[in-house]
Amino acid sequence: MNKILLIATHTIHFGIFLEHVVRIVPLAQMREIPKAPPWFIGLLELAGKGVPVMDLKLRLGLGQPSPYLLTTPMVVITWKGKQAGLIVEDLPGVCEIIQGDLMQTELFTHDGPPFLGVARTEANGCILVLDPARLLEIQLGEEETFSQEAMSQLIASLPLLT
């Protein structure tokens, strides 16, 4: 059995395997990134690292963001040493799925939306399981890809969002 953190955004339940969740933190002050995509909200300094923060609702193309409040949850995720913060609307809890219950994985190719597949849960029915590898493919501008190290170097020179 694998545990999944349930994430609610735009009336849709998503999930991410707990092994990819570093921590859950309240929304904090971030540094703005010039010329970033609209879903890339900024950089958060966390434990001395520059952590990119994205609005999951915007990243998935689900409409306009909800207002950001101090109580808005942010899930910090990790994949192969990279981290990112996901601004979400709600965290309904944790559930377990059987690994074999991850279905329709063939629908989600590298060029498609950032999901591993669909999982069935008892409490929430079918949920889309987020793929942290594809969520962490962050490109700024047309072709330039920034690594975690580059983001850490940038954070000190950028103005704080007000």
VMD Tcl script that builds the backbone (N, CA, C; Angstrom):
set m [mol new atoms 486]
animate dup $m
set s [atomselect $m all]
$s set {name element resname resid chain x y z} {
  {N N MET 1 A 0.839 -1.183 0.000}
  {CA C MET 1 A 0.000 0.000 0.000}
  {C C MET 1 A 0.887 1.250 0.000}
  {N N ASN 2 A 0.469 2.270 -0.726}
  {CA C ASN 2 A 1.157 3.553 -0.769}
  {C C ASN 2 A 0.214 4.634 -0.280}
  {N N LYS 3 A 0.762 5.550 0.506}
  {CA C LYS 3 A -0.043 6.650 1.014}
  {C C LYS 3 A 0.075 7.838 0.076}
  {N N ILE 4 A -1.062 8.501 -0.116}
  {CA C ILE 4 A -1.152 9.656 -0.992}
  {C C ILE 4 A -1.738 10.824 -0.207}
  {N N LEU 5 A -1.119 11.995 -0.351}
  {CA C LEU 5 A -1.688 13.219 0.199}
  {C C LEU 5 A -2.736 13.712 -0.784}
  {N N LEU 6 A -3.947 13.905 -0.308}
  {CA C LEU 6 A -5.032 14.401 -1.153}
  {C C LEU 6 A -4.954 15.920 -1.231}
  {N N ILE 7 A -5.104 16.431 -2.434}
  {CA C ILE 7 A -5.050 17.863 -2.698}
  {C C ILE 7 A -6.321 18.243 -3.446}
  {N N ALA 8 A -7.028 19.232 -2.940}
  {CA C ALA 8 A -8.240 19.696 -3.610}
  {C C ALA 8 A -7.958 21.050 -4.247}
  {N N THR 9 A -8.224 21.129 -5.541}
  {CA C THR 9 A -8.053 22.372 -6.290}
  {C C THR 9 A -9.149 22.432 -7.338}
  {N N HIS 10 A -9.899 23.516 -7.323}
  {CA C HIS 10 A -10.934 23.732 -8.337}
  {C C HIS 10 A -11.938 22.570 -8.370}
  {N N THR 11 A -12.391 22.149 -7.227}
  {CA C THR 11 A -13.366 21.071 -7.039}
  {C C THR 11 A -12.893 19.711 -7.551}
  {N N ILE 12 A -11.618 19.572 -7.826}
  {CA C ILE 12 A -11.051 18.302 -8.283}
  {C C ILE 12 A -10.072 17.808 -7.233}
  {N N HIS 13 A -10.111 16.502 -6.961}
  {CA C HIS 13 A -9.141 15.913 -6.043}
  {C C HIS 13 A -7.966 15.348 -6.823}
  {N N PHE 14 A -6.783 15.737 -6.387}
  {CA C PHE 14 A -5.538 15.196 -6.906}
  {C C PHE 14 A -4.854 14.491 -5.758}
  {N N GLY 15 A -3.792 13.785 -6.057}
  {CA C GLY 15 A -3.003 13.165 -5.013}
  {C C GLY 15 A -1.543 13.180 -5.397}
  {N N ILE 16 A -0.689 13.113 -4.382}
  {CA C ILE 16 A 0.744 12.968 -4.613}
  {C C ILE 16 A 1.263 11.994 -3.563}
  {N N PHE 17 A 2.103 11.062 -4.001}
  {CA C PHE 17 A 2.632 10.082 -3.062}
  {C C PHE 17 A 3.383 10.787 -1.941}
  {N N LEU 18 A 3.140 10.360 -0.698}
  {CA C LEU 18 A 3.754 10.991 0.472}
  {C C LEU 18 A 5.277 10.977 0.420}
  {N N GLU 19 A 5.856 10.015 -0.262}
  {CA C GLU 19 A 7.321 9.965 -0.356}
  {C C GLU 19 A 7.892 11.200 -1.053}
  {N N HIS 20 A 7.059 11.944 -1.781}
  {CA C HIS 20 A 7.509 13.152 -2.475}
  {C C HIS 20 A 7.171 14.427 -1.711}
  {N N VAL 21 A 6.491 14.303 -0.574}
  {CA C VAL 21 A 6.101 15.476 0.213}
  {C C VAL 21 A 7.169 15.729 1.277}
  {N N VAL 22 A 7.753 16.928 1.218}
  {CA C VAL 22 A 8.769 17.317 2.201}
  {C C VAL 22 A 8.095 17.866 3.445}
  {N N ARG 23 A 7.180 18.807 3.227}
  {CA C ARG 23 A 6.448 19.409 4.341}
  {C C ARG 23 A 5.284 20.220 3.802}
  {N N ILE 24 A 4.412 20.595 4.707}
  {CA C ILE 24 A 3.300 21.477 4.393}
  {C C ILE 24 A 3.514 22.737 5.213}
  {N N VAL 25 A 3.504 23.872 4.535}
  {CA C VAL 25 A 3.770 25.138 5.211}
  {C C VAL 25 A 2.693 26.144 4.824}
  {N N PRO 26 A 2.471 27.145 5.679}
  {CA C PRO 26 A 1.545 28.212 5.274}
  {C C PRO 26 A 2.217 29.085 4.215}
  {N N LEU 27 A 1.418 29.761 3.452}
  {CA C LEU 27 A 1.934 30.641 2.417}
  {C C LEU 27 A 2.817 31.707 3.056}
  {N N ALA 28 A 3.953 31.960 2.455}
  {CA C ALA 28 A 4.911 32.912 3.009}
  {C C ALA 28 A 5.317 33.917 1.935}
  {N N GLN 29 A 6.055 34.918 2.349}
  {CA C GLN 29 A 6.537 35.928 1.419}
  {C C GLN 29 A 7.545 35.301 0.455}
  {N N MET 30 A 7.421 35.663 -0.816}
  {CA C MET 30 A 8.279 35.090 -1.848}
  {C C MET 30 A 8.924 36.201 -2.661}
  {N N ARG 31 A 9.920 35.825 -3.428}
  {CA C ARG 31 A 10.579 36.754 -4.339}
  {C C ARG 31 A 10.053 36.517 -5.751}
  {N N GLU 32 A 9.769 37.612 -6.417}
  {CA C GLU 32 A 9.221 37.564 -7.767}
  {C C GLU 32 A 10.303 37.179 -8.776}
  {N N ILE 33 A 9.908 36.439 -9.812}
  {CA C ILE 33 A 10.804 36.050 -10.893}
  {C C ILE 33 A 10.342 36.772 -12.167}
  {N N PRO 34 A 11.195 37.632 -12.724}
  {CA C PRO 34 A 10.802 38.328 -13.947}
  {C C PRO 34 A 10.584 37.357 -15.107}
  {N N LYS 35 A 9.612 37.659 -15.953}
  {CA C LYS 35 A 9.313 36.913 -17.171}
  {C C LYS 35 A 8.944 35.453 -16.921}
  {N N ALA 36 A 8.470 35.156 -15.742}
  {CA C ALA 36 A 8.075 33.784 -15.417}
  {C C ALA 36 A 6.656 33.531 -15.936}
  {N N PRO 37 A 6.323 32.267 -16.187}
  {CA C PRO 37 A 4.945 31.947 -16.570}
  {C C PRO 37 A 3.978 32.366 -15.457}
  {N N PRO 38 A 2.713 32.614 -15.780}
  {CA C PRO 38 A 1.749 33.087 -14.765}
  {C C PRO 38 A 1.586 32.138 -13.580}
  {N N TRP 39 A 1.769 30.845 -13.786}
  {CA C TRP 39 A 1.592 29.883 -12.698}
  {C C TRP 39 A 2.803 29.829 -11.768}
  {N N PHE 40 A 3.936 30.427 -12.183}
  {CA C PHE 40 A 5.151 30.454 -11.373}
  {C C PHE 40 A 5.067 31.685 -10.485}
  {N N ILE 41 A 4.712 31.512 -9.235}
  {CA C ILE 41 A 4.392 32.620 -8.341}
  {C C ILE 41 A 5.642 33.318 -7.814}
  {N N GLY 42 A 6.701 32.569 -7.571}
  {CA C GLY 42 A 7.932 33.182 -7.069}
  {C C GLY 42 A 8.848 32.156 -6.444}
  {N N LEU 43 A 9.863 32.675 -5.744}
  {CA C LEU 43 A 10.812 31.822 -5.030}
  {C C LEU 43 A 10.650 32.030 -3.539}
  {N N LEU 44 A 10.663 30.933 -2.822}
  {CA C LEU 44 A 10.570 30.942 -1.366}
  {C C LEU 44 A 11.922 30.512 -0.827}
  {N N GLU 45 A 12.419 31.241 0.159}
  {CA C GLU 45 A 13.650 30.799 0.805}
  {C C GLU 45 A 13.270 29.825 1.910}
  {N N LEU 46 A 13.742 28.588 1.785}
  {CA C LEU 46 A 13.404 27.538 2.732}
  {C C LEU 46 A 14.673 26.768 3.055}
  {N N ALA 47 A 15.091 26.836 4.290}
  {CA C ALA 47 A 16.300 26.151 4.751}
  {C C ALA 47 A 17.510 26.518 3.887}
  {N N GLY 48 A 17.615 27.811 3.540}
  {CA C GLY 48 A 18.761 28.284 2.784}
  {C C GLY 48 A 18.727 27.994 1.297}
  {N N LYS 49 A 17.628 27.448 0.798}
  {CA C LYS 49 A 17.506 27.129 -0.624}
  {C C LYS 49 A 16.422 27.990 -1.254}
  {N N GLY 50 A 16.596 28.263 -2.539}
  {CA C GLY 50 A 15.551 28.922 -3.310}
  {C C GLY 50 A 14.597 27.873 -3.843}
  {N N VAL 51 A 13.383 27.861 -3.345}
  {CA C VAL 51 A 12.384 26.865 -3.750}
  {C C VAL 51 A 11.351 27.548 -4.647}
  {N N PRO 52 A 11.234 27.104 -5.915}
  {CA C PRO 52 A 10.223 27.692 -6.785}
  {C C PRO 52 A 8.829 27.343 -6.286}
  {N N VAL 53 A 7.912 28.298 -6.410}
  {CA C VAL 53 A 6.544 28.096 -5.944}
  {C C VAL 53 A 5.599 28.304 -7.115}
  {N N MET 54 A 4.704 27.345 -7.314}
  {CA C MET 54 A 3.723 27.455 -8.381}
  {C C MET 54 A 2.319 27.292 -7.820}
  {N N ASP 55 A 1.379 27.915 -8.479}
  {CA C ASP 55 A -0.027 27.751 -8.137}
  {C C ASP 55 A -0.519 26.544 -8.931}
  {N N LEU 56 A -0.901 25.484 -8.236}
  {CA C LEU 56 A -1.290 24.248 -8.912}
  {C C LEU 56 A -2.496 24.463 -9.832}
  {N N LYS 57 A -3.429 25.268 -9.396}
  {CA C LYS 57 A -4.617 25.528 -10.209}
  {C C LYS 57 A -4.228 26.169 -11.546}
  {N N LEU 58 A -3.330 27.155 -11.510}
  {CA C LEU 58 A -2.861 27.794 -12.736}
  {C C LEU 58 A -1.996 26.853 -13.566}
  {N N ARG 59 A -1.146 26.087 -12.889}
  {CA C ARG 59 A -0.229 25.164 -13.581}
  {C C ARG 59 A -1.002 24.148 -14.398}
  {N N LEU 60 A -2.160 23.739 -13.880}
  {CA C LEU 60 A -2.970 22.739 -14.564}
  {C C LEU 60 A -4.020 23.357 -15.484}
  {N N GLY 61 A -4.032 24.676 -15.587}
  {CA C GLY 61 A -4.966 25.350 -16.481}
  {C C GLY 61 A -6.410 25.269 -16.034}
  {N N LEU 62 A -6.635 25.364 -14.724}
  {CA C LEU 62 A -7.981 25.212 -14.173}
  {C C LEU 62 A -8.626 26.539 -13.790}
  {N N GLY 63 A -8.273 27.602 -14.466}
  {CA C GLY 63 A -8.915 28.884 -14.204}
  {C C GLY 63 A -8.059 29.818 -13.381}
  {N N GLN 64 A -8.704 30.851 -12.881}
  {CA C GLN 64 A -8.027 31.888 -12.113}
  {C C GLN 64 A -7.689 31.395 -10.707}
  {N N PRO 65 A -6.604 31.932 -10.138}
  {CA C PRO 65 A -6.231 31.494 -8.785}
  {C C PRO 65 A -7.222 31.987 -7.747}
  {N N SER 66 A -7.320 31.244 -6.679}
  {CA C SER 66 A -8.097 31.699 -5.532}
  {C C SER 66 A -7.261 32.751 -4.809}
  {N N PRO 67 A -7.907 33.617 -4.022}
  {CA C PRO 67 A -7.119 34.614 -3.287}
  {C C PRO 67 A -6.107 33.929 -2.366}
  {N N TYR 68 A -4.906 34.486 -2.307}
  {CA C TYR 68 A -3.868 33.948 -1.434}
  {C C TYR 68 A -4.026 34.556 -0.047}
  {N N LEU 69 A -4.188 33.685 0.935}
  {CA C LEU 69 A -4.347 34.098 2.323}
  {C C LEU 69 A -3.208 33.510 3.143}
  {N N LEU 70 A -3.022 34.006 4.345}
  {CA C LEU 70 A -1.991 33.440 5.219}
  {C C LEU 70 A -2.295 31.995 5.580}
  {N N THR 71 A -3.553 31.597 5.469}
  {CA C THR 71 A -3.948 30.222 5.783}
  {C C THR 71 A -3.909 29.298 4.565}
  {N N THR 72 A -3.580 29.858 3.388}
  {CA C THR 72 A -3.513 29.041 2.181}
  {C C THR 72 A -2.376 28.031 2.322}
  {N N PRO 73 A -2.651 26.736 2.149}
  {CA C PRO 73 A -1.583 25.745 2.310}
  {C C PRO 73 A -0.672 25.672 1.095}
  {N N MET 74 A 0.588 25.387 1.375}
  {CA C MET 74 A 1.566 25.146 0.330}
  {C C MET 74 A 2.254 23.813 0.651}
  {N N VAL 75 A 2.269 22.927 -0.333}
  {CA C VAL 75 A 2.905 21.620 -0.180}
  {C C VAL 75 A 4.276 21.691 -0.844}
  {N N VAL 76 A 5.321 21.454 -0.078}
  {CA C VAL 76 A 6.673 21.417 -0.637}
  {C C VAL 76 A 6.953 19.975 -1.036}
  {N N ILE 77 A 7.247 19.788 -2.333}
  {CA C ILE 77 A 7.482 18.442 -2.852}
  {C C ILE 77 A 8.926 18.320 -3.310}
  {N N THR 78 A 9.369 17.074 -3.491}
  {CA C THR 78 A 10.738 16.817 -3.927}
  {C C THR 78 A 10.755 15.698 -4.963}
  {N N TRP 79 A 11.737 15.788 -5.838}
  {CA C TRP 79 A 11.992 14.744 -6.831}
  {C C TRP 79 A 13.452 14.832 -7.231}
  {N N LYS 80 A 14.212 13.770 -6.954}
  {CA C LYS 80 A 15.633 13.686 -7.322}
  {C C LYS 80 A 16.414 14.934 -6.928}
  {N N GLY 81 A 16.223 15.362 -5.695}
  {CA C GLY 81 A 16.978 16.487 -5.166}
  {C C GLY 81 A 16.409 17.861 -5.475}
  {N N LYS 82 A 15.421 17.961 -6.341}
  {CA C LYS 82 A 14.783 19.238 -6.643}
  {C C LYS 82 A 13.564 19.396 -5.745}
  {N N GLN 83 A 13.255 20.643 -5.411}
  {CA C GLN 83 A 12.075 20.919 -4.605}
  {C C GLN 83 A 11.233 22.001 -5.261}
  {N N ALA 84 A 9.949 22.005 -4.949}
  {CA C ALA 84 A 9.041 23.059 -5.386}
  {C C ALA 84 A 7.896 23.151 -4.394}
  {N N GLY 85 A 7.313 24.326 -4.307}
  {CA C GLY 85 A 6.128 24.530 -3.490}
  {C C GLY 85 A 4.901 24.578 -4.382}
  {N N LEU 86 A 3.850 23.901 -3.968}
  {CA C LEU 86 A 2.585 23.907 -4.696}
  {C C LEU 86 A 1.543 24.625 -3.848}
  {N N ILE 87 A 1.029 25.748 -4.333}
  {CA C ILE 87 A -0.056 26.433 -3.651}
  {C C ILE 87 A -1.338 25.704 -4.027}
  {N N VAL 88 A -2.073 25.269 -3.023}
  {CA C VAL 88 A -3.298 24.500 -3.239}
  {C C VAL 88 A -4.441 25.144 -2.460}
  {N N GLU 89 A -5.667 24.733 -2.763}
  {CA C GLU 89 A -6.812 25.305 -2.070}
  {C C GLU 89 A -7.134 24.580 -0.771}
  {N N ASP 90 A -6.941 23.259 -0.750}
  {CA C ASP 90 A -7.299 22.495 0.441}
  {C C ASP 90 A -6.528 21.183 0.463}
  {N N LEU 91 A -6.321 20.658 1.652}
  {CA C LEU 91 A -5.678 19.356 1.842}
  {C C LEU 91 A -6.635 18.478 2.653}
  {N N PRO 92 A -7.489 17.699 1.965}
  {CA C PRO 92 A -8.496 16.898 2.667}
  {C C PRO 92 A -7.934 15.778 3.536}
  {N N GLY 93 A -6.691 15.358 3.324}
  {CA C GLY 93 A -6.141 14.304 4.160}
  {C C GLY 93 A -5.223 13.378 3.407}
  {N N VAL 94 A -5.033 12.203 3.979}
  {CA C VAL 94 A -4.156 11.178 3.415}
  {C C VAL 94 A -4.980 9.920 3.205}
  {N N CYS 95 A -4.722 9.206 2.123}
  {CA C CYS 95 A -5.396 7.936 1.902}
  {C C CYS 95 A -4.381 6.927 1.385}
  {N N GLU 96 A -4.761 5.680 1.392}
  {CA C GLU 96 A -3.892 4.610 0.907}
  {C C GLU 96 A -4.453 4.036 -0.375}
  {N N ILE 97 A -3.530 3.703 -1.282}
  {CA C ILE 97 A -3.919 2.973 -2.488}
  {C C ILE 97 A -2.962 1.794 -2.635}
  {N N ILE 98 A -3.411 0.805 -3.325}
  {CA C ILE 98 A -2.554 -0.327 -3.663}
  {C C ILE 98 A -1.829 0.040 -4.947}
  {N N GLN 99 A -0.535 -0.214 -5.027}
  {CA C GLN 99 A 0.254 0.183 -6.194}
  {C C GLN 99 A -0.408 -0.269 -7.494}
  {N N GLY 100 A -0.978 -1.444 -7.516}
  {CA C GLY 100 A -1.645 -1.935 -8.707}
  {C C GLY 100 A -2.898 -1.154 -9.064}
  {N N ASP 101 A -3.351 -0.312 -8.144}
  {CA C ASP 101 A -4.540 0.485 -8.395}
  {C C ASP 101 A -4.272 1.745 -9.209}
  {N N LEU 102 A -3.019 1.993 -9.571}
  {CA C LEU 102 A -2.713 3.133 -10.415}
  {C C LEU 102 A -3.053 2.730 -11.845}
  {N N MET 103 A -4.089 3.351 -12.392}
  {CA C MET 103 A -4.639 2.937 -13.685}
  {C C MET 103 A -4.412 4.003 -14.742}
  {N N GLN 104 A -4.613 3.632 -15.967}
  {CA C GLN 104 A -4.579 4.510 -17.126}
  {C C GLN 104 A -3.279 5.294 -17.242}
  {N N THR 105 A -2.182 4.682 -16.841}
  {CA C THR 105 A -0.881 5.345 -16.909}
  {C C THR 105 A -0.472 5.639 -18.349}
  {N N GLU 106 A -0.955 4.855 -19.283}
  {CA C GLU 106 A -0.598 5.059 -20.690}
  {C C GLU 106 A -1.170 6.352 -21.262}
  {N N LEU 107 A -2.155 6.944 -20.609}
  {CA C LEU 107 A -2.738 8.192 -21.087}
  {C C LEU 107 A -1.853 9.397 -20.828}
  {N N PHE 108 A -0.933 9.252 -19.896}
  {CA C PHE 108 A -0.140 10.395 -19.465}
  {C C PHE 108 A 1.305 10.227 -19.912}
  {N N THR 109 A 1.578 10.684 -21.122}
  {CA C THR 109 A 2.923 10.604 -21.679}
  {C C THR 109 A 3.711 11.829 -21.253}
  {N N HIS 110 A 4.974 11.847 -21.619}
  {CA C HIS 110 A 5.852 12.956 -21.240}
  {C C HIS 110 A 5.342 14.298 -21.760}
  {N N ASP 111 A 4.682 14.307 -22.899}
  {CA C ASP 111 A 4.187 15.553 -23.477}
  {C C ASP 111 A 2.819 15.954 -22.937}
  {N N GLY 112 A 2.200 15.095 -22.171}
  {CA C GLY 112 A 0.858 15.361 -21.674}
  {C C GLY 112 A 0.863 16.052 -20.325}
  {N N PRO 113 A -0.295 16.091 -19.680}
  {CA C PRO 113 A -0.400 16.725 -18.364}
  {C C PRO 113 A 0.433 15.981 -17.320}
  {N N PRO 114 A 0.818 16.676 -16.238}
  {CA C PRO 114 A 1.765 16.111 -15.263}
  {C C PRO 114 A 1.141 15.126 -14.271}
  {N N PHE 115 A 0.676 13.992 -14.793}
  {CA C PHE 115 A 0.073 12.973 -13.932}
  {C C PHE 115 A 0.729 11.623 -14.179}
  {N N LEU 116 A 0.751 10.798 -13.141}
  {CA C LEU 116 A 1.239 9.424 -13.259}
  {C C LEU 116 A 0.125 8.491 -13.716}
  {N N GLY 117 A -1.103 8.796 -13.320}
  {CA C GLY 117 A -2.240 7.951 -13.646}
  {C C GLY 117 A -3.415 8.294 -12.754}
  {N N VAL 118 A -4.370 7.395 -12.734}
  {CA C VAL 118 A -5.594 7.564 -11.961}
  {C C VAL 118 A -5.608 6.498 -10.863}
  {N N ALA 119 A -5.957 6.911 -9.654}
  {CA C ALA 119 A -6.061 5.964 -8.537}
  {C C ALA 119 A -7.474 6.023 -7.979}
  {N N ARG 120 A -7.976 4.868 -7.570}
  {CA C ARG 120 A -9.295 4.808 -6.938}
  {C C ARG 120 A -9.098 4.769 -5.430}
  {N N THR 121 A -9.859 5.633 -4.733}
  {CA C THR 121 A -9.830 5.649 -3.274}
  {C C THR 121 A -11.240 5.398 -2.770}
  {N N GLU 122 A -11.345 4.867 -1.589}
  {CA C GLU 122 A -12.669 4.588 -1.037}
  {C C GLU 122 A -13.438 5.868 -0.742}
  {N N ALA 123 A -12.761 6.837 -0.141}
  {CA C ALA 123 A -13.460 8.045 0.300}
  {C C ALA 123 A -13.685 9.057 -0.815}
  {N N ASN 124 A -12.758 9.148 -1.770}
  {CA C ASN 124 A -12.819 10.225 -2.756}
  {C C ASN 124 A -13.023 9.751 -4.183}
  {N N GLY 125 A -13.285 8.481 -4.396}
  {CA C GLY 125 A -13.456 7.971 -5.755}
  {C C GLY 125 A -12.146 8.023 -6.522}
  {N N CYS 126 A -12.213 8.347 -7.795}
  {CA C CYS 126 A -11.002 8.405 -8.621}
  {C C CYS 126 A -10.318 9.759 -8.470}
  {N N ILE 127 A -8.993 9.704 -8.327}
  {CA C ILE 127 A -8.194 10.924 -8.251}
  {C C ILE 127 A -7.059 10.822 -9.254}
  {N N LEU 128 A -6.601 11.959 -9.722}
  {CA C LEU 128 A -5.437 12.027 -10.587}
  {C C LEU 128 A -4.198 12.133 -9.704}
  {N N VAL 129 A -3.218 11.263 -9.943}
  {CA C VAL 129 A -1.995 11.268 -9.147}
  {C C VAL 129 A -0.955 12.107 -9.871}
  {N N LEU 130 A -0.478 13.151 -9.186}
  {CA C LEU 130 A 0.486 14.085 -9.766}
  {C C LEU 130 A 1.846 13.436 -9.955}
  {N N ASP 131 A 2.522 13.810 -11.029}
  {CA C ASP 131 A 3.871 13.346 -11.329}
  {C C ASP 131 A 4.855 14.446 -10.926}
  {N N PRO 132 A 5.585 14.266 -9.821}
  {CA C PRO 132 A 6.484 15.333 -9.368}
  {C C PRO 132 A 7.586 15.643 -10.379}
  {N N ALA 133 A 8.030 14.663 -11.144}
  {CA C ALA 133 A 9.082 14.901 -12.135}
  {C C ALA 133 A 8.628 15.937 -13.153}
  {N N ARG 134 A 7.410 15.804 -13.651}
  {CA C ARG 134 A 6.921 16.755 -14.658}
  {C C ARG 134 A 6.512 18.084 -14.043}
  {N N LEU 135 A 6.039 18.068 -12.808}
  {CA C LEU 135 A 5.728 19.336 -12.144}
  {C C LEU 135 A 6.989 20.166 -11.929}
  {N N LEU 136 A 8.118 19.494 -11.719}
  {CA C LEU 136 A 9.366 20.197 -11.445}
  {C C LEU 136 A 10.140 20.567 -12.705}
  {N N GLU 137 A 9.597 20.289 -13.869}
  {CA C GLU 137 A 10.195 20.765 -15.120}
  {C C GLU 137 A 9.771 22.213 -15.286}
  {N N ILE 138 A 10.549 23.094 -14.735}
  {CA C ILE 138 A 10.180 24.503 -14.721}
  {C C ILE 138 A 11.024 25.242 -15.742}
  {N N GLN 139 A 10.365 25.879 -16.686}
  {CA C GLN 139 A 11.064 26.664 -17.687}
  {C C GLN 139 A 10.635 28.110 -17.561}
  {N N LEU 140 A 11.625 28.978 -17.587}
  {CA C LEU 140 A 11.358 30.408 -17.557}
  {C C LEU 140 A 11.702 30.966 -18.921}
  {N N GLY 141 A 10.798 31.758 -19.469}
  {CA C GLY 141 A 11.024 32.283 -20.807}
  {C C GLY 141 A 10.796 31.179 -21.826}
  {N N GLU 142 A 11.355 31.348 -22.996}
  {CA C GLU 142 A 11.137 30.409 -24.091}
  {C C GLU 142 A 11.897 29.103 -23.910}
  {N N GLU 143 A 13.196 29.186 -23.656}
  {CA C GLU 143 A 13.998 27.965 -23.676}
  {C C GLU 143 A 14.858 27.752 -22.442}
  {N N GLU 144 A 14.990 28.751 -21.599}
  {CA C GLU 144 A 15.936 28.655 -20.500}
  {C C GLU 144 A 15.349 27.851 -19.343}
  {N N THR 145 A 16.035 26.822 -18.922}
  {CA C THR 145 A 15.619 26.012 -17.794}
  {C C THR 145 A 16.520 26.338 -16.614}
  {N N PHE 146 A 15.915 26.605 -15.452}
  {CA C PHE 146 A 16.689 26.938 -14.268}
  {C C PHE 146 A 16.770 25.740 -13.335}
  {N N SER 147 A 17.962 25.446 -12.872}
  {CA C SER 147 A 18.155 24.363 -11.919}
  {C C SER 147 A 17.927 24.896 -10.507}
  {N N GLN 148 A 17.882 23.996 -9.545}
  {CA C GLN 148 A 17.728 24.378 -8.138}
  {C C GLN 148 A 18.875 25.302 -7.718}
  {N N GLU 149 A 20.097 25.023 -8.179}
  {CA C GLU 149 A 21.264 25.834 -7.816}
  {C C GLU 149 A 21.132 27.243 -8.378}
  {N N ALA 150 A 20.690 27.356 -9.622}
  {CA C ALA 150 A 20.527 28.671 -10.238}
  {C C ALA 150 A 19.467 29.475 -9.502}
  {N N MET 151 A 18.394 28.804 -9.084}
  {CA C MET 151 A 17.350 29.506 -8.348}
  {C C MET 151 A 17.864 29.975 -6.999}
  {N N SER 152 A 18.681 29.164 -6.352}
  {CA C SER 152 A 19.251 29.556 -5.061}
  {C C SER 152 A 20.134 30.783 -5.211}
  {N N GLN 153 A 20.880 30.869 -6.311}
  {CA C GLN 153 A 21.745 32.020 -6.550}
  {C C GLN 153 A 20.941 33.275 -6.849}
  {N N LEU 154 A 19.806 33.111 -7.532}
  {CA C LEU 154 A 18.981 34.261 -7.889}
  {C C LEU 154 A 18.255 34.864 -6.704}
  {N N ILE 155 A 17.929 34.063 -5.721}
  {CA C ILE 155 A 17.004 34.512 -4.677}
  {C C ILE 155 A 17.492 35.734 -3.934}
  {N N ALA 156 A 18.774 35.852 -3.710}
  {CA C ALA 156 A 19.292 36.983 -2.948}
  {C C ALA 156 A 19.174 38.294 -3.707}
  {N N SER 157 A 19.166 38.244 -5.031}
  {CA C SER 157 A 19.166 39.475 -5.824}
  {C C SER 157 A 17.776 39.956 -6.231}
  {N N LEU 158 A 16.742 39.211 -5.921}
  {CA C LEU 158 A 15.403 39.560 -6.399}
  {C C LEU 158 A 14.619 40.309 -5.330}
  {N N PRO 159 A 13.747 41.240 -5.758}
  {CA C PRO 159 A 12.934 41.974 -4.779}
  {C C PRO 159 A 11.846 41.094 -4.183}
  {N N LEU 160 A 11.455 41.388 -2.975}
  {CA C LEU 160 A 10.347 40.663 -2.342}
  {C C LEU 160 A 9.034 41.106 -2.958}
  {N N LEU 161 A 8.092 40.170 -3.076}
  {CA C LEU 161 A 6.750 40.515 -3.523}
  {C C LEU 161 A 6.067 41.312 -2.425}
  {N N THR 162 A 5.314 42.304 -2.791}
  {CA C THR 162 A 4.615 43.089 -1.776}
  {C C THR 162 A 3.128 43.003 -1.984}
}
mol reanalyze $m
mol bondsrecalc $m
mol representation Tube
mol addrep $m
